[in-house]
Amino acid sequence: MTSSQPINLQQAASADTAKVPSWKQNSDEPFLRIENITKKFGEFTAVDNISLDIYKNELFCLLGGSGSGKSTLLRMLAGFEAPTSGRILIDGIDMAGIQPWKRPVNMMFQSYALFPHLSVADNVAFGLKREGVGRSETKQRVEKMLDMVQLGHLGKRKPHQLSGGQRQRVALARALIKRPKLLLLDEPLGALDKKLREETQFELINIQEELGVTFVVVTHDQEEAMTLSTRIGVMNHGVIVQTDEPHDVYEYPNSRFVAEFIGSVNLFEGEVIEDEPDTVRIKSEEAGATLYINHGISCAPNQIVHVALRPEKIKISHEKPEQDENCIHGVIEEIAYMGSLSVFKVRLASGKEVRVTQPNFNRHMGERFTWDDKVFLSWDVDSSVVLTS
């Protein structure tokens, strides 16, 4: 993931139309309620006492690394695994003892699991035929669904004749055609290359908004979660450690784990020397300066904390800025030109490495930097966050 903050497509669309997102309009009563769910495999606890509310029309992402418990939680929602304790309610109905095929849920697997011997149209129609839906209605619904995923002209092809992105859309159409109340997606874009994955994210959001189905997406890709979701649940060791909208997860992480897991971040260890209701000052030997943040934290005097600072929030210059606080200096050791931005790794006197990113607004930037340049780094008082855990 790049260090600049990704654009959230759901939020951008809502801002453009000046509308309240549909899931917030339905946020009085949760559509999916997870209450104290625990799943153990022998002595190993895969999911540890999770409680979570997801609302109608949300596109909610469970984000975590391998072994964090996100896929196990998804399988319990689908009914493929039974909780060791706790309960799951979908649309107010307790799912305990309800078989997967009787739940108002469908699941799209990472492998897509398309039938190679069936055409695209027959793959999509498969679930309807098993339910005994009439031929005429099946044909009508399949045509409408294929048009929605922009595959109406490919209904007669076999899966091996399609691109990866097209196969992904066939799997999505097959999962949606039964009109589930809840669609579960396990790493739905993981098999696609970067460019196609980015294009498909737009399509997935548009389809979700058009159908009004609640989506729960499992992914390990931070950028994908930031782009797709209305809210993100960050998982670690079987626990959801933070649930927030993408902007808040990125800008206001509640722990070092979340700050480091979402995007790129610089962390400065330091000691609290002043803590007021609306300001805090931290003396940091790593930074070689006093760090000033314009919001208070709940902590004890002289407590050791960490200051989290995103690379794109830092200004870099050859000349010393006028400000004394939130101003440090070092030497450029590494430079990477990445097209839309440049990345600088600056070594401080303490030995601490600081990552700085600058957008390349035009081809001829005013101030140039090169290896071994002595530079000053500075940032605004509201650019960093204090973390106590």
N, C-alpha and C positions, 0 to 999 in steps of 0.2 A: 504493500500500500504506500502511496506517496505521502509525504509529510504534510502537504497542503490539505485543508479540510475538504472532503468530498461534498459534492452537491447532492442533496437528498431530493430525488425526483418527486416523491409523494408530496413533500412540503412545498417544493417549488410550484407544483401545479396548483396547490391550494392557495398559495400566496397570489398567484397570477389572477385567479378567479375571485379572490376576496371572499371565499366561502369557508365555513367551518368544515373540516374533514368529516366524512360520514360516520367514521367510527367514534368521533367525539360527540356527535349528535346522539349516539346510542350508548353513551358511557355511564348511564345511571346504573344499569344492571349488566354484569358481565355475561357474555355469551358462552365463554369457556371458563370454567372455574376449576383450578387445581388446588386441592386442599391437603397440605401436609403429606405430599406424596414421597414415599421412600421405596427404593428398589434395591434389594440385596441379592447378590449371587454368591451363596455361601457366606464367607466372612467379608467379602468385598461389597462395599456400599457404592453403587453406581450413581444413584440419585438420592440425595440426603435431605429429606423433610422440606420439599419445595412447595411453596404456596404462590399462586400466580393467577391474576385475572386478565383475560383477553376479551376484547369487546367486538361486537358485530361489525363486520366490514374492515377490520384491521388487517394489515399485512405485518405480522409480528415475526421477528427473526430471533431465533435462539442461536447465539454466537459463542463459539468456544473452540478450543483446540482439541486434538485427539484425546479421547479418554475423559472428557469433561462431563459426559453424561447426557449430552444434548440428543443424540440419536436414541438412546434408551428412553428418554422422556417422550420423544416422538412416537416410539413404538408402543408405549403405554397408552397414549392418546388414541392410536389406531386400534388398540385391542390385541396387538400381537404379543404383548407382555402384560402380565398381571402385576399390579403394585404389591409390594410386601405390606405396606400400610398406606392409609390415606385414601382419598377418593377423587374422582374426576366427574364433573358435571358439564354436560353439553346442552345448551338451551334449557337449563333447569332440570335436566334428567340425569340421574346418577347412572354412570356407565358400568357399575360393578356387575359382573356376570353377563354382560351383553357382548355377544360374539362380534368379531370385526365386521362381518358382512351385514349385521343388523344395525350398525351404528350409522348416524347421518354424516359419515366421514368417508373420504377417499384419500388415497395416498399415491404420490408420484415418486418413484424410486430413482436414485441416481443413475442406474443402468438403463432406465426407460422400459426395459422388459417388454419390448414389442414382439409380436409374433411374426417371425420372418416369412412364413408361408402365406400370410394374409396381406391383402392390400391395405393402404392407408385408411380407406373408408371402412373396411371390415375390422381393422384394429380398433378404430374409434367406436364402431357399433357393437363391439363384443359384449360389453356389459349390458347394454339394452336388450340384446338378443337373449342373454341368459335370464333376464328378468321377464321375458315373454312380451316385451313391448311390440306392438303391431308393426308390420313391415313398412306401411306408409308413414307412420309417425317416426319410426327409426330413421328412414331415409331423409325425412324433413329435418330432424334434429341433427343428424350427421352433417348434412349440407350446411346448415346454419353454423354449426361449430367449426367446421373446416374453413368456412369463410371468415369466421372471427379470428382464427389463427393464421389467416392468409395462406391457406393450403387448398382452397377449393379446387384449383386446377390440377392438383396432384393426387386426387382421391384414388386413382387406379394404380398408382405406383406401389412397389414393394419397399419395405424399409431400407433395404440395401441400396436402393436407387436414390436415396435422399442424403442431404448433407447432415452434419451433426446438429445444426440448429433446427433443421426441418424435423428431424426425428424427435428432438426435444419438444417441439410444438405438437407433434402427433401424440406423444405421451401426455402432454398437458390437456389436449382435447379429449382424450380417452378418460382422463381422470375427472374432467369437468362435466362430461355429457350426462352423467347420472344425477347432476344437480345436487351435489353434496352441500350440506350447510357449512362444513369445515373441510378444507383441503390442506393436507400435510405434504410438504415438499422436502425431501431429503437430498441436500446438495444438488438442487435442480440444474444448476448451470456449471457444475464442476467439470463436465467432460468437454466444454466448449473452449475455444481459444479466446484470448483476452478481448480482441475486437468484437467477435461475435457475441461474447458474454455481455459486453456493454450494450450492444444493440438489443439483445434479447431482454435485458432488464427493463427497457422501455416498454416492450411488448407485454411482458408479464404484468407490469403495473397497469397498463391500459386495460388488459383483459380482466384483472381483478376488480378494477373500478367499474367496468361495464357490467359485470355479473353480480357484484356485491357479495361475493363469497368471502368468508373469513379465511385467510391464509396463515398458516404457521410454517415458517421456512427454517430449516436447519442448515447452517453454513459455518465454515471455518474461515471464510473470506471476509475480512473486516470491511473492505471497500464495498463489497456486494451488500452486506448488511446495512451499511450507512446509506447506500443509494436506494435500496428497495423499501426499507421498513418504515412503518409509522412509529414503532417502538422496537427497542432492542433489549433482550435479556442476555446479559453476559454471564456465561457459565464457567465455573472452575471447580474441579474436584467434586462434581455432583451437586453444586450449590449455585443458585443464581446470585451473583455478587452485586449486580446493579441492573435495574430496569428503568429505562428512560427513553425519551425521544433521541434520535441520533445526535442532534446538536448538543444536548446536555451530556450525553455519554462522552462525546469528544471534548467539549469545552470544560466540563465540570466532572471529571472522573472522581469517584469516591474512594479510590485506593491506588496504591502503586501498581497493582496488577492490572487494573483497568486502564490506567494511564499508559502503561507500557504495551498492553495488548492492542489497544486501538491507536493505530497510526504510529508516528514517531514522536518521541518526547525526550527532553533533557530533564534530569532529576538532580537537584542540588540538596545535599543533606545540610542541615543547619540547626541552630539552637534559637528558640524563641526568646527574644530579649524585650519585646513589647507586644502586648496583646490587648487591644482596645475593641469595643463593639464593632467598629467599622474599619479598623486598620490593624495590621500586624507587621512587625519587623523581625527579621530572622538574620542572625549572624552566621554566615556560611564560610568555612575555611576552604571548602572545595571551590566556591565561586571567587573567593578572595574579596568579598564585599558584603555589605549589608543589603538584604533584599527586602523590598517594601511592597506590600500587597494591600489594596484598598478594600479588604473585607476581613472580618474577624473570624476566628476559629475557636472551638472549645478545646482548651488545652491547659496544661499545668505550666507554671513558670519554669523556664529553662528546659522545657521538653524538647527532645530531638524530633524533628519533623523533616519532611521532604517538600521541596518546592518543584512543581511540575510546570514546565515551560515548553510550548510547542515551537519547533524550529522556524515556522513561518512568522511567528510573532516577534522575532528578533531583528533589529536593525544593525547593519554592519557598516563601519566607516573607518577611514584612515585617521580622521581627526576626532579628538575627544569631544563627546557631546557636553552640553552644559549641565546636564543632570549628574548628581553624585551617586544617588542610589539607583539600583538596577542598571549599573554600568560596570562592565568588566572588560578585561583586555587579554589578548593572547596572540598566537601566531597561527596563520593558516598552514595546515599540514596537507590537506587533501582538497581537491576541487573536482566536482563532477558536473558536466554540462548535460542536462537531460531534456533539452528542447524548450519545454514550457517553463522550466525553472533551472536554477543552478544550486548545487549543494556544496556547502563549505564545511569542513571539519577544522575547528579551531582548538588548539591546545593551550590551556591556561597555565599559569605559573605553578599551580598546585598539581599539575599533571592531568587534570580533568579534561576530557574531550567534549566539546560542545558542537552540536550539529545546527547549522543555520541554512535556511532555504530562502532564495530570492526569486520572485517571478521575473521572467525575461519579457518585459513589456514590449520592447522593440529590438531591432537588430543591433542598434548602436547604443549600448548602455552608457550613461554618463561617467560613473566612477568604476574603474576597472580594478580587479583584485587578482593577485597571482600567488603562487606558492611562496611561503616564508615571509609574506607581508605581516607586519605588526598592525593589528586592527583592534578597534573598540566595538563591543557588543552592548546594545542597550535595548530596553523594552519599556512599555507603558505599565503603570501600576495595576491595571486591570487585566493584564495579559497572562498572569500566572495563577496557579492554584496551590494552596497548601494542603498536603496530605498527611494525616496522622496515622495511617495504617498502610 
